Amino acid sequence: MDRKKIHELLDLILEIQERGEGKDGYPHVSIEFSNYGSRIHLRAQENGFATNEGYDLFDDIETDKQLDDAIVLVKVLLEKAVDMVSK
């Protein structure tokens, strides 16, 4: 997979993290990297972490196409995070 795209995805996630905590409607996002099984595992809940609800995004990322799709989805979550912080 393209390392620049991996870094882009990580930067987007860090932008979300730096703006707030994944609760009370603020997006929750989690990423794991591994050298066994799927290289990248991405989870997100659009309206904040809730144990009684499923994830809106629960993906293993193994190809550049999946990475591109994840970047698009995380950008949407970042837009929501920015909107919430600016209010």
C-alpha positions in Angstrom: 0.0 0.0 0.0 1.0 3.6 -0.7 2.8 4.9 2.5 1.8 8.5 1.6 -1.8 7.5 1.7 -1.4 5.7 5.0 0.2 8.9 6.4 -2.7 10.9 5.0 -5.2 8.7 6.7 -3.3 8.9 10.0 -3.1 12.7 9.7 -6.8 12.9 9.3 -7.5 10.7 12.3 -5.1 12.8 14.4 -6.9 15.9 13.3 -10.1 14.5 14.6 -8.4 13.3 17.8 -6.8 16.7 18.5 -10.2 18.5 18.2 -12.1 16.5 20.8 -13.1 13.3 22.5 -15.3 10.8 20.7 -18.4 11.2 22.8 -21.6 13.3 23.0 -22.0 13.4 19.2 -18.4 14.0 18.4 -17.0 11.4 16.0 -15.1 8.4 17.5 -12.4 6.9 15.4 -9.8 4.2 16.1 -7.1 2.7 13.9 -4.8 -0.3 14.4 -1.7 -1.3 12.5 -0.4 -4.9 12.4 2.0 -7.1 10.6 -0.3 -10.1 11.1 -3.6 -10.4 9.3 -5.0 -7.1 8.0 -2.4 -4.4 7.9 -4.8 -1.6 9.0 -8.1 -1.9 10.8 -10.3 1.2 11.0 -13.3 1.7 13.2 -15.6 4.7 13.6 -18.8 5.8 15.1 -20.2 9.1 13.6 -22.0 10.3 16.7 -19.4 9.3 19.4 -18.5 6.0 21.1 -21.4 4.0 22.3 -21.0 0.4 23.5 -24.6 -0.5 22.8 -24.4 0.5 19.1 -22.4 -0.9 16.2 -19.7 0.8 14.4 -20.6 2.9 11.3 -17.3 2.0 9.9 -15.5 -1.3 10.7 -13.0 -2.1 7.9 -9.9 -4.0 7.3 -7.8 -2.0 4.8 -5.5 -4.1 2.6 -5.5 -2.3 -0.8 -4.9 1.2 -2.1 -8.6 1.3 -3.2 -9.8 0.5 0.3 -7.3 3.1 1.6 -8.7 5.7 -0.8 -12.3 4.9 0.4 -11.2 5.2 4.0 -9.6 8.6 3.4 -12.9 9.9 1.9 -14.9 8.6 4.8 -12.6 9.9 7.5 -12.6 13.3 5.7 -16.4 13.4 6.2 -15.9 12.7 9.9 -13.3 15.4 10.2 -15.7 17.9 8.6 -18.3 17.0 11.3 -15.7 17.4 14.0 -14.7 20.8 12.7 -18.3 21.9 12.6 -18.9 20.7 16.1 -15.8 22.5 17.5 -16.7 25.8 15.7 -20.1 26.0 17.3 
